[in-house]
Amino acid sequence: MVRVSQYLQLSLAELLSHGKLDTSISERVGFIVRHLLIALLVVVIPMLAHSEERPLVNAQANHPSLLTDIRYAGNNNFIGRPVAGYRAPLCLLSEAASEALDQAQKLAERHNLSLLMYDCYRPQRAVDDFVTWVAGTSPEPTKRAYYPSLDRSSLIDLGYIASQSGHSRGSTVDLTLVDRQTGQPLDMGTAWDFFDPMSHTESDAIELTAKNNRLLLRQIMSAAGFRPYYAEWWHFTLIDEPFPDTYFDHVIE
């Protein structure tokens, strides 16, 4: 912007020196130019600052055919309550991950299926909430659904919960496939976030139909540029994620 201002001022000076503008006109034009530049700075600088502060987009708003059931914004999750940082059930992602997810949705639609998002970007404070919960003694209303054979105090040692999550980098998703005609999720052999070896993508402890559904999900997501996680059939990370070393803590709202 400074260079533009300097260029305009030089141009005015050249016009004046060649007799193409008298002094009064150049002063008026200069006044207008300066105020236009000030107005642009007032508008553009906050937009740039906001872009740097919030590098995430609403994937569903950009791609309305995506389905969402953001579990950590409600009670249907392993903690049994809304998790810190989830003030709204939104699927926020980096722009690159959002575009790749759109490609995955188009691939799913070829099978008359749709993606159903369980979790997208996850604030660091949510991960901190998980860690604090593991050491706590609050009620466990969803233990039977999510970790029936484990003590919650063991979930960190067993690797189910960590102090950092790829979700906080804005390019990791948890999801499943839904039949577009019935609206029902496909059988994947276990629930999402089920803390058990049965959740491994290639587990032999599940029915063949469920295993094939897991492999179809992996095929779709891999074709769209995502990397699977062997221990969680629902978990995928964009291979070329734009913020590989940044763990965001923006509240979802």
N, C-alpha and C positions, 0 to 999 in steps of 0.2 A: 504494500500500500504506500510506503514511503517513496519507493521508486516511481510509482505512478504519479504521486503528487509532485515530485521533483520534475518529472518529464513534462507534466502539464504546465508547471510554472516556467520551464525553459521554453516551451512552445509559445506561451503567451509573450515572453520577452522577445523571442525572435520575430513574432508578428508585429510587435510594437516597434522594434528597431527597423523593420522594413516599411513602416508607415501604414500597415494594414489595420491597425487598431489604434485609436487615440487613447490617452491615459485614462479617461473616465470610463471608457468601455472596458479596458483591461482590468481596471479595479473591480468593476461590477462582475465581470466573468470570473476573476480570481476569487471574489467573495463567494460566488455560487459554487465554484469547484471545491473550495475548502469545506464548505458546509455539506456538500454531497459526500465528500470523503469522510467527514466526521460521522455522518448518518450511516454510511456503509460500515465503518468500524464498530459503531454501536450495535449494529445488527449481526455482523459476521463474527466478531470475536466471541460473544457468548455462545453462538452456535458451534464454533470450533471447540470451545471449552466443554460444552455439553457433550459433543461427540466423543471427546477424549475421556470424559468422565463416565459415559454410558455407552460402551462399545457393543452393546447387545441389542438385538431386535426381537420383536414379538413374532415368532415363527408362524403361529396360527393366523395372525393378522395378515401376514404376507402371503400365506398359502391356506386359505380358508377351508380346503377339503381335509386338512389334518384334523384328527380327533384328539382330544386331550382329557385326561383324568389325573390331574396333578395331585398325587396322593399326599405329599408332605404339606399341602395347604389345608388339609382336613384331618380327620381322625383315622382314616383307613390306611394306617402305616404301622411299622413295628413299634413306634413309641406310643401310638394310640391318641395323639393330639396334634394340632398344628405345630410345625417346627419353626424355630426362630428364623426370621428373614423371609418367610412366606406369607405375605399379607394379601396376596391375590393368586389364584390358580392359573398362572401364565407360563407358557413355554418360551422363555427367553434364551436366545442363542447368539453366538457370533454370526455375522452376516454370511460368512463362508459356510458354516454348519447349517444355517437355515436354507441356503440354496441347495446344498447337498441333500438335505432332508426332502426338499421338494422333488428332487430326482428320484429318491427312494419311494416317495409316495406315488409317483407316476409308474414306477416299476411294480409296486404293489397293486395298483389299479388294473394292470394287465391280467392279474389273477383274480379280479373282482374282489380285491381286498383293500383295506385301508390301514394306515399306521394309526396306532393309539398310543399317545405319549403319556408316560407315567411321571417322568421327571426330565428336566432339561438343565438349564443353569441352576446351580445350587450355591447360595451364598456361603462364604466361609463360616459365618456365624451359625449356620445350620449344622455344619460339620462339627463345630465346637459344641453345639447343643447335643449332638449324638454322643460325643465323648463324655460330656457331663452326665448324661442320662445313664450311661453304662455303669458309672460308679454310684448312682443314686439308689433310692429305695422307694420311689414312687410306684403306684399301681401299674400292673402290666396287663391291660385289658385285651391286647392283641397277641399275646405270647403264643397261643395255640395256633394262630393263623400264620405266624411268621418265624418263630423259632421254638417249636414245641419240645425239641429234645435238648435244648441248650439253656444254660444259665446266662442271663444277660451280662453278668460280670466277666464272662469268657469271650465275648464277641470281639473285643479288640485283639486279644492274644491269638484268636483263631483266624484273624484277618478279615472278618466281616465288616468291621468298622475301623477307620484310620483317622489320623489327625488332619489329613488333607485328602481331597477328592478331585479327580479329573473333572467332575461336573463344575467345579468352581472356576475352571478355565473357560467355560462358555461354549465348549464344542463336544460335550459328551451327553448322550441321551440314554434314557431307559424307556423301552417301548415294547409293544407287541403288535400282532396282526389281528384285524377284525374283519369278519365277513360283512361285506357291504350290504347284502340283502337282508340278513337277520340282525345285524348290529351287534352280534355276539363275538367276543374274543375267541380266537382259535385255542384249542387245547394245547398247552405247552408243557404239560406234565407236572408243573408246580406253579404256585402263585408267583407273581413278581416279588422280589426282595425276600424270597424264602431262603433262610439261612440253613443250607443243607447241601451236601455233595450232589443231591438229586438235581440241583439247579445248574450243575455243569452242563454246558451245551450238549456234549456227547455222552451224557450219562446213560448207562445201560439199565438203570433202575426205573425207566419210564416206558410207556407203551410206544410202539413203533410209529403210530400216527402222530403222537406228540413230538417225537424226535424228528420226524420229517418236517413238521411245522417249524421247529426250531431251526433246522437246516435251511428251510426256505427263507426265514427271516434273516439268517446270516448271509445267505446268497444275495438277497435284495440290498441289504445294508452295505455289504462289501462292494457290490457293483456301483453303489453311489459314492464310494470313497471313504467308508467308515471301517475301522478296525474292531473286530469283536474281542470280547474278554471271555476266555475259556470257562471261567468259573461262574459266570452269570449270563444266561442265555439272552437276557433283555438289555445288556449293557454294550454300548458302542461309542467309539471315539473317532472323530474326524481325523484321518491320517495326516492331512496337512493343516492341522489346527493353527490359527493365527496367533494365539497367546499361550504357547507351550510352557512358559515359566511364570505366568501371572495367575494368581488366585484372587478373584474378585470377591468383594463383600457387599455389593449393592443389594439393598432390600428389593424384593420382588413386589411391586405394587402398581 
